Amino acid sequence: MKMKLVFVSLLSVFLFANCAVGPTHGLVFSSTKFAGTFNPENNVKATKEAKGCQLTILHLISVGDAGAGLIANKNGISKIATIDHSSLSILTGLFRNYCTIVTGE
């Protein structure tokens, strides 16, 4: 009986701990875009845009890279103007997609 309680408790923590979600989220479905950071000097034009995502399935498998520096480097952005984010979540832990959107020149 104790093992069942421990298992259910751990499963609940994994299913209801929302790591890759935006500022608001839903238990069944959520799709949000939200602001991140920007160049405070405001001297970089947003002529290029690149996106990198991280995918999680069942809290068991996680793949991808949503790091702003790597995204900019891979897509030839040498000066970053803004870094924004988006997230998609279906049934909280079943499927999650967290993306970083980098703009610059």
N, C-alpha and C positions, 0 to 999 in steps of 0.2 A: 504494500500500500504506500509506503514511504517513497519507493522508487517511482511510482506513478505520479505522486505529488511533485517530486523533484523534476521529473521529465516534463510534466505539464507546466510547471513554473518556468523552466528554462525555455521551453517552446514559446510561451507567452512573451517572455522578454525578447526573443529573437523576432517574433512576428509583430510586436508593437513598438519596437525601438526603431524609429524612423530616422535613419542616418542620411539617406540621399533624397531628401525632400526639400522643398523650398520653404518660404516663410509661412505658407499655409498648406495644409494637406488634408486629404480625405482618406478614410479607412479603405474604401472600395476602389476609388479612382481619383487621381489628381494629375493635372498637367499645368505647370506654372513656369513663367519666365520672370526672373527678378534681377535687379541691378546688382552689380558687384562693385568694382572700383574704377576710377578713371584717372587720367593724367591731370593732376591739379594745375599744372602750368597751362593746360589747354592749348598747346602749340603743336599737337600731332593730329593730322587729318585722318579720318577713318576711311581710307581708300580701299583697304583690303579687309576681308572678314574670314575667319577660320574657326572651326568648331572641333572639339574633341570630347568624346563621351566615355563614360564608364558604365558598364552594364552589370547588374546583379540579378541572379536568379535563385529563388528559394533560400536566400541567405547562405547558400552553399558555394556558389560559383560567382566570382567577380572578375571581370576582364575589362581592359581599356585603360586609357590615360586621359585625364581631364586637367592636367597641369598646364597653366597658362604659358609658362616659358617654353615648354616643349611644343605646344601647339603653334606658338608664334614662330619658333625656330624652324619647324617642319614646313611651314607655309610661307616662309620668306618675309615675315613681318619683323623688322628690326626695331621699330619704335611702336610701343603699345599706346593706343588712345583710350580704349575701354576694355574692361573684362566683365562680361555679364554671364548669367547662369540660367539654365533651364532644367526642369526635372519632370519626369513622368513616373508615376507609381500606380501599379495595378494590384489590388488586394494586399497592400502594404509590403509584405515580404515575398510575394510570388514573383513579381517582376519590377525592377527599378532601372531607370536610365537617368543618369546625372550628366549634364553637359556644361562645358565652359565655352563661351563664345568670345573670341578675342578680335578686336578691330584695331587697325593701325596702318602704318605705311612701311 
